[in-house]
Amino acid sequence: MWSPLKISVYRNFWICAFLSNMGTWIQDVAASWVMTHLSTSPLIISLLSFTSNLPVVFLSIAAGYFADLGHRRRILLISESMMFVAAAILAYLVWSEQITEGILLLLSLIMGVGFALSNPPFQSVLTDLVPNEEQSQAVLVYYIGINITRVLGPTLGGVVLGGIGPAAAFCLNSLSFLGLILFFWKWPVKEMAVPKDEKRDVSFIEKEFQFLFSFHNMKLWVEIFIVTFFASSLWALYPTRGRVELGLNSWQYGSLLGFLGLGACFATVYSKKIMLPERTGLSLAGAYFVYAVGLFFIGMAPGYYFMAQGMFFAGIGWLILATLMNMSSRQLTGKSHLKATMLGVFLAVFYAGMALGSVSWGALARMGSTKVSLLTAAVGLTVIALYKFLNSKTVKSL
């Protein structure tokens, strides 16, 4: 399984990506912590998730298309540099106590733009660094690294918040982008050269549109949107629930995402038993239900320990549903000559649900309470899980 790490270019990429993901999780903890000090409104706090997800909806398809044109390296350098600068500015403004709600949301939006531009070409680069026979292992090892950072990053973020302060957390995130910037700057895989008298055929043809909007694919896009809409309630409301309502300290608050990562790691360990290709529908139904259980625990939690358990269950469900949705979309890209563009479509649909859901659950929490919002989302996901389970059983019996 670890054989891709023997390839130096992949190993360097993996290390740089690992450090960057660590920085991102540290920033997530620090940003929501700072926002809860600037405002106690669930709607305002949920806008932090909304602004970071919204750019993916509008930019990921275009980013994937330009990556397919042969500009992956250029896009990655620009986007990673953009996030480096935004994180550095955020660190300075927090350190100098000049940060405001509007500035934090604006810089979060800029970070979201950088993420939106980088993700489709980044996903396509991942399998280009190893031989064809090792691509599946390369993807698996990469996601193992991500799950490790899900545990270590938020926990370290909580320690940094309590020991040094949020400015240091943003500074660490800024520095974490330098590795990937250096990697893509020195990346040995050159951009595809296209002679001036030739034009590379990367345009959408009628078959591409028919494939993209076929009934089977439209069902997949709709399911992804609805599920992420309900799932986004956690990301939008856990800062309000943990910091404002339960009054958690910096270490406890940071460890919440650590428990989410711990649940994801648990799901990874048993992934071969849970995520079998022939039972994808049943696995997704189970993931939706387990995530709903996590939302229920978080909404009803009287204190830190119950909320930590809820985050653990949510982490299990999140890893399974996000991975299987990503795998389903990757199977679609194998039938298209516009691989990065098709990945961009998946990301646009996924984060459309996250963005619209975040602001919707924040608005509902403002009118009612975070408890009502989280329990409503839990009921919604439970209904979807039941429908998915019954539909999968029917299809299997046929």
N, C-alpha and C positions, 0 to 999 in steps of 0.2 A: 504493500500500500504506500509506503514512504519512498518508493523508487524515484518519483519525480524530483525529490530534493537532492538526488545525486547529480542532477543537471544544474550546472552553476548558474545559468541565466534564470532558470525557474526558482532556484534557491534564493538568489538575490531579490527577485521579485517578491517572493513569499515573505521574506524578512521585512522588506520595505512596506508591503501591504499590511503585515501584522502590526508594525509600529503605528502606521497611519490609522488603522482601525482602533487601536488602543487609544490614540489621541481623540478620535471621534467620540468614543464612549465617555471619556473623561469630560469632553466638552458638553455632551448631552446632559450629564449630571450637573455641571457648573451652570449651564445656561438656564435650565429650569429652576435651579436653586436661586439664581440672581433674580429671575422674573418673579418668583414668589415673594421676594423681598420688595420688589418694585410695585407689585399689585397683588391683591388677594381675590380678584375677580376670576372665576373659572373660565369665562369667555376670553379675557385678555391672555391668561396663561395658555389656553388651548391654541391661541393664534401663533404661538411659538412653533407648534407642530405643523400648523397650517402653512405658515410661510416657508418652512423648510421643505415641505412636500409639494407645494403648488408648482414650482418651476419644472419639476419632473414631468408633470402632466403636459406642459406646453412645449418643452424643449427636447425631451428624450428621443422622440421619433426623428426630429431634425438632426440631432446629434448622431444617431445611428446611421442616418442616410449619408451624412458627410463622412462618417467613418468608413462606410462602404465605398465612398469615392476614393479612398486611399489616404485620408488625412488623420488617421487615428493618433499618431504620435503628436502631431501639432495640437489637436484638440485636448489630449491628455495633459500636455505641458501647460496650455493656457488655463485649463480648468483647475489643475492642482495648484498652480501659482495664484489663481484667484482666491482659492480657499485659504492658502497660506497667508496672504495679505489680509483678508477679512478677519481671520483668527488673531493675527498680530494686532490689528486695530482694536479689536474687541478687548484683548488683554490690556492694552494701554488705557483705554477708556474706563475699564473697571478699576484698574490700579489708580488712576487719577480721579476716581469718583465722579466721572462725567457721564456715566452711562444713564440712559433713560429707556423707558419702555419702547418708544418709537425707534431709537437707534438700535436697540437689541433686536427688534423685529426686522429692521432693515438689513442688518448684518447677517441675521439668520436667513433672510431671503437671498442674499448674495451667496452665502454658503450653499443654499439649495440650488442656485443656478450652477455653481461649480460642480455639485454632485450630479445634477441632471445632465450636464455636458459630458462628464467623465464616465458615467456608468455604462452606457451601451458599448463604447469602444473598449472600456476596461474589461467588460465581460467577454468580449470577442478575443481580446489579447490573451486571456487566461489560458486558452487551449492551444494557442499558437506557439507557446514556448517549449512544448514537449512533442515527441513523436505521436502519431495518431493512436498507436496502441496503448499509450499511457495517459490519454486525455481524461478518461473517467477518473483515474487515480489523482490526476492533477486537480480536478474540480473538488474531489472529496477532501484532499489534503488542505486545499485552500479554505474550505468551509470548516474544517476542524480548527484551523487557525482562528477563524472568525469567532467560533464558539468559545474558544479559550479567552479571547479578548472580551467577550460578553461578560465573563466572570471577573477577570482581572481589571479591566478598564474601569467599570463603575466603582468597584471597591477601592481602587487606587484614587479615583476621582473623589470619593468621600474622604479618604485620608488627606489628600491635598487640600480639599476645602476646609477641613477642620484644622489642619496644621499650618498651612501657608495662606490660603485664601483663594477665591475664584480666579483672580488675575493670573495666578501661577498655573491654574488648570488650563486657561485659554492659551497661555504661552506654550505649554507643553503640546497642546494640539497644533499650534502653528508650526512648531519645530518638527512635529511628526510627519508633515507633508514633504519635508526636504528630501527624505529618502526616495520617495516615488518620483519627485521632480528630477533628482539626479539619475535615477534609473532610466526614466524615459528620455532624458537628455543624451545618455550614453547607450541607449537601447540598440543592440546589434542588429535587430530586424528592421531594415530600412523601409521607408514608405514605398509603396508600389509605384514604380516609374511608368508613366504613360506617355509615349511619343506624342509630339505636338500634332502630327498629322493623323493621329488616331484618337478616337473618342471611346472611353471605357463605357460599356453598356451596364449601367446601374439604374436605369429608369424603371418605374413601375409599369408593368405590362398588364393586359387584361386578366391574365391568369393569376397574377399576384393579387389583384383586387378581389377576384372571385375566391381565391384561397383565403385571403385575410378576413373576408366577411362571409365566409361560408357558414351554414347553420351550426355546424359542429364547433367552429371557432367562436362564433358569436355567443354560444352557450357558455363557453369557457370564459370569455371576457366578462359577461354579465355576472357569472358566479364569482369571479375574482373581485369585481367591483363591489358587489353586495357584501361579501365576507370581509373585505378590508374596511368597508364603511363601518361595520359593527365592531371590528377588531380595533379600529383607531381610537375607540373610547378609552382604552387603557393608556395609550401614549398621550392623549389629550388631558386626561384627568388625574393620572397618578401623582403629578406634582402637587395639585390642589389637595388631593386626598391625604398624601403623606406629609407634606410640609405645613400646609395651612390648617387642616382639620385635625390631624393626629399630632402635630407639633414635633415631628421627628428631628433628631439632631443630624449633623452633617454626615457622620459615619453611617447611621441607620438609613438615612435618605439615599446615600450613595450605594449602600449594599442592596437596596431594593432591585436595581437593575442587575446587580450581581446575582441575586436569586433567580431573576429571569434568565440570565445566562447559564446558571447552574441547571435549570430545567431544560434549556436547549442542549447542554452537554449530555444530560441524561438521555434525551431523545436520540442524540447522535450515537451514543454507545449501543443502543438497541435499534439503530436505524435499519439494520438488515432484516430484523424480524417485523418491524413496524411498517416500513415503507417498501413492501414488495410490489413490483410492477403490476402483477396480475390482480392486486387488490387496492389499487390507488383510490378508488371511490370510497371504500370502507375506511381506509386510513385517513382520508380527508374528513369523513364524517366523525371519526373518533377525535381528530385534532380539533374540529370545531367545538365539539362537546367539552373536551378538556379545557380549551381556552375559555369557554363559557363558565366553567366551574371556577377558573381563576378570577374572572370578572366578578362572579358572585362573592367569592371570598374577599376580594378587595373592597367591594361595595359595602359589605357587612362588617368588615374588620373593626373591632373595638380598639386595636392597638397594633404595634409593630409586628408581632409574631404572626398574627393572622394575615396581615397584609403581605408579609414575606412568603407565606405559604401560597397565597393567591398568585403572586408573581412567579413562583416556581411552576405551578400548574400552567400558567399562561405561557411560560417559556417553552414548556413541552409542546403545547399546541401550536405556538407561533413557529417554532423550528420546522415542524412537520408540514404545516400548511404552506409556509413560504417556500420550503424546499420543493415540495411536490408541484406547486404552481409554477415555480421556476423551471423544473424539469419538463413539465408538460409544454411550456412555451419553447424550451430548447428543442424539443422534438419537432415542433412546428417549423423552427428555423432551419432544421435539416432539409426541409423540402423547398426552401427558398434560397435564391442566390443573393438575397439582401439580408444576411444574418444579423448584423448589428441593427438594422432598421426594424426587423421583426422583434428583436429583444427590446427595442425602444417602445414598440407598441405595448408589449407586456408591462413594461415599467410605467408607461403612461396610464394604463388602466388600473394597475395596482395602486399607484400613488394618487390617482383621482379619487379612489375610495378613501384613502388615508386623509387627503386634504379636506374633502367635503365632509367626511365623518368627523374630523377633529373640531371644526368650527361648529358643526351641528350639535355634537355632544356638549361642547362648551356652552353653547346658547341654551340648551336644555337644562344644564346644570345651574346656569345663572337664574333661569326662571323657576326651577325647582330645587334640586340638590344633586351633588355628585353621586350620592347613593342611588337616587332614582334613575339617573342616566346610566350608571354602570349596570344596574339590575335590568333595565330595559334592553341594553345591548346584550346582556347574558341570555335573556329570554329569546331575543332575535336570533342569536347564533345557535341556540338549542333547537329552535324550530328548523333552521337551515340544516343542522346536523341530522335531525330526524328525517327530513325529506331526502337528504343525500343518502342516508343509510337505507331507507326503503327503496329508493330508486336503484341503488347499487345491487341490492339483493334481488330486485326484479330482473335487472339486466343479466345478472349472473345465472339466475334460474332459466332464463331464455337461452 
